[in-house]
Each structure stands twice: as structure tokens, then as C-alpha cells.
Amino acid sequence: MAHLGFEVGEGFSLLIAFIGYIILITEFSRNKNTLHLFFAYTLLLAGAIATVAESFYLENVFNLVEHAIGMAGAGVAFGIAAFLAHKKIKSLDSGVKRKLGTRKW
């Protein structure tokens, strides 16, 4: 088997990330409320691209990009997206409770 320059698992991870990104772009075009999730997944895809790119050129730079942007940046961005979604759900929940509490049966 010929050496590709990168591990097959890294290429497969990039493929899966790219397919997920296409799905997310489709969802983002319909629902602009997914901006934080879109940003987080963009960082995750950048990390996957850097993982494969480090096998060909500037290994240290792309390794830093993979870990700092792809892993740490995406983790922080996903955390922010989860916090904002939680905040929105709590806001909607309190609004429903308020409406139900004022209704007379």
C-alpha cells in the first residue's frame, strides 16, 4: 500500500467533518439562529484540515493550529453555543410558566 503522507484515520476524520459541515451549512441557510454552532463547527473543520496539512507542510505550525484552534477553540465555541442555547431554553421556559401561572382555569 502506498504511503499517502498522512494517516488514513486523519483523512477519514476530515471527510466526516466535511460531510457534517455541508449538513450544517444547509441548516444555517434555513435557520440563522445556528450561528454559534456554525462558528464552532468551522473551527472543528479547520482543525481537521490542519491535521492532514501538517503531514505535508509546516508540521509545527499546523500542529499548533490543530490543537489551539481545532480542539481548544472549537471546545470553547461549543461551550458558548451550549450556554446560549441553555439560556434561551430557560428564557422560553420561564415565559411559558409565567403565562400558565396567570391563566385562570
Secondary structure as UniProt FT lines:
FT   HELIX           8..30
FT   HELIX           32..34
FT   HELIX           35..53
FT   TURN            54..56
FT   HELIX           59..64
FT   HELIX           65..73
FT   HELIX           74..102
//
